[in-house]
Amino acid sequence: MSYQGRVSMLILLDSLIVLTSIYVGYYTLHPYFNIYNFNMLTISSITLLASHHLFAFRYRLYQRAWEYASVGEMIGIVRAVTLSILVAGFIQYVVSGNVYVRVLGITWMLHIILIGGSRFSWRMLRDQYIRPQTERKRALIIGAGSAGSMLVRQLKKSQDTDLFPVGFVDDDPKKQKLQIYGVTVFGQTKDIPTLVGDLNVDTIIIAIPSLSKKEIQKIYLECSKTKAKTQIMPLIEDLISGKVSVNQIREVQVEDLLGRKPVELDISSISKKITGNTILVTGAGGSIGSEICRQVSKFKPKKLLLLGHGENSIYQIDMELRNRHGKDFEIIPIIADVQDRDRICEVMSVHTPDVVYHAAAHKHVPLMEYNPKEAVKNNVIGTKNVAEAADMFGVKTFVLVSTDKAVNPTNVMGSTKRIAEMVIQQLNKTSETNYVAVRFGNVLGSRGSVIPLFKKQIQAGGPVTVTHPDMTRYFMTIPEASRLVMQAGALARGGEIFVLDMGEPVKIVELAKNLIHLSGYTTDEIGIKFAGIRPGEKMYEELLGENEVHKKEVFPKIFIGKTVEFKYERVANLIENHQSFDGGYLSKYVLGLANKKESLLVKNVN
């Protein structure tokens, strides 16, 4: 039915209700009409009818979706009816000098009952008959608080969901056996496996947006014991900001099970660094680089330079940012290789950036074991080119994206990153530019990380390959990694190595099991195969070396490593030889560091 047709139908229905209510009211108290009563009834009817429609439009009674009627709609009805009765009483007093209070009282009650009944009957009809519960999946709601209550209400009234709530779970003993919107609180978290079977549950929804990740882990552990699909409500900050609504539930992600709170940002200090300034991001098409660009864009820089070697990835992030922020600031895509010193200097000279986030790098550990020269050229020489150009053209802050694999490196990639850190720490001693490094753990979902690999293996029916049952890694999300880079730039004083408090390391095999469960399978259906440690891999990772540890946080969840003294001359000579002899000397040195066969790391460098 069209909007006009719907409004016309409601006006006609209300007109019949108004006339019926006042007629019944008069007839109840004055069963025998005389001409005076008839005239007063006519005047009162016309007045009540006109005033009702006036106040109905005032309180938007004809614009409301009555299939979702609730207390708010009832309040609107009471206001409109009460005011229209008061107007009718005033007209009666003006015309006759008397007010038929009892008649208007009966009319008021009938008016509210009939108007409210006509509206709420549609909601009842819709909930009970138009979409029977048997057609919907049965959902168990974890959390009988305000969020869970809102979710139940939304699920019950929404036509767009195939879920119907059949019970609550809440650890508060005071809520046990209570009913909320007709749904009973049946038990606590420990009862989830039993309740799923007893209530024939298809889907479990975690409806406590303020839960810590450790608490989510605990609940998910119980959910994983069932065959029900597990979903979760949006984060509380997304609900408050209006990004999502309470009924926009989503799948539980591996990120939800990291077991720690994400790092928060010092918005003020970051804004001072970025807003109104020119920002250069190298490796802007990569997982980390592109997310840094997205995060930087929120602070409205004067100019954002997207530098990368792959034209397709730069094209994609360029188009994405132009669609979102094209009118807010200037976006310049730059195709360049960090190994091309002249091109990098040209970019710096033309655009004179204030801040450089250097994310361009080769990062795949086993692949770099087979290609050490390329690792050196990109990670060491490329970093040196960008860092020295930053010095030459007056960049204020330079942030190197490093890795936990640079600590006591046992592989080519980690060794090249450690040398890159040495390069910028040496430059920091003589330059006006503030050079800092940021060490990451493994980044969930980034290119080359285990998550995309595990997902492909699960989709193919398994098995999921894990190197060793005891291998552990620190993990963080792509947004967290990018925020840490930006926060490091804001905190930079020069020479620091910043590290995120990443909580406890995670066993790779447990990560694989969680991902299998999240994909809707059991480890019996999708097996796990141990393939052995790959070239260059450690059993566990370190974020700071023993002589770098500084226990005090410089910002919540962010630590700073002590500046370690080292002899740079040996590294400088090897880099010069690299540039003269196609990387032979430095590549051998890097291999020596990675394989612990080169004693110069201890004697001549550190």
PEPEFEN-V81037 format. One record per helix or strand of 3 or more residues. SS is the DSSP state (H for helix, E for strand). FROM is the first residue (numbers start at 0). LEN is the number of residues. Records with the same first field share a line. If there is no record, write none. Layout:
BEGIN
SS=FROM-LEN / FROM-LEN
END
This chain:
BEGIN
H=2-27 / 34-24 / 65-3 / 70-26 / 100-30 / 132-3 / 145-12 / 172-3 / 188-10 / 212-11 / 235-6 / 253-4 / 266-8 / 286-11 / 310-15 / 340-11 / 364-6 / 371-21 / 403-3 / 411-19 / 449-10 / 477-14 / 507-11 / 545-3 / 568-12 / 583-12 / 599-6
E=136-6 / 162-7 / 182-5 / 202-4 / 228-4 / 277-5 / 302-6 / 329-6 / 354-4 / 396-7 / 433-7 / 441-3 / 463-3 / 474-3 / 496-4 / 527-3 / 552-3 / 557-4
END
